[in-house]
Amino acid sequence: MRIPFLKRFLHDQRGANILEFAFVAPVFFLLLLGIMEFGLYMFNQVMIQSIAYQAAREASLGRISGTGACGTTANTVQYITCLVQQKSSSLVRGNAVQVAIAQTTPTGGVTQPDVCILANGEVSSTVEPCPTNQWEEVNGITGYQSLTSLSNSGAGGEIVEVRVIYPWRTIIPYLSRYFGTRDANGVGSGVVLISASTVVKNEPF
């Protein structure tokens, strides 16, 4: 009596699709979220590159102020910073965007500050010393070098570099622990820096 029942049970296909989906679903959704996150990352990368190019163009003209919200700035650096903040306002974390303007050195090289990654996932180019010694190496010089305060983007004919830094935070909670700077326990912050720079020669203003 039990043998026919056992045969029917072993050959019963009902519920097989649900079981297969249960195995495949985690991988499928992880892949789907990964594609979405990569797409958003690339979108933000293009945006930051565009903003850096526009900011460098404005810096090369030696403008002190513009129109609208950026019409009351006191110097070139404040104007460029205001311009970058305006153009990055559509980004998810646009208020965390940082801009650094560096002039050329006497030897002709451009020195940029390293980027300090704070405990809350924000970034800064002016913090000294950098908390927990976590920073993004930018200029290739050993150790952390913060930004020297500037009030202008150099004189006419000089070469300057404008760098825009955006801390992109990953959207997949579990995977975020594997990206970005790591704490003492080796857990990632989930913050990946998107940066773009443009080097221009100032107009003869």
Secondary structure as UniProt FT lines:
FT   HELIX           2..11
FT   TURN            14..15
FT   HELIX           16..60
FT   TURN            61..62
FT   HELIX           68..70
FT   TURN            71..72
FT   HELIX           76..87
FT   TURN            88..90
FT   TURN            92..93
FT   HELIX           94..96
FT   STRAND          98..104
FT   TURN            106..107
FT   STRAND          115..117
FT   TURN            119..120
FT   STRAND          123..124
FT   HELIX           131..133
FT   STRAND          135..136
FT   TURN            156..157
FT   STRAND          159..169
FT   HELIX           173..176
FT   TURN            177..178
FT   TURN            184..185
FT   STRAND          191..201
//
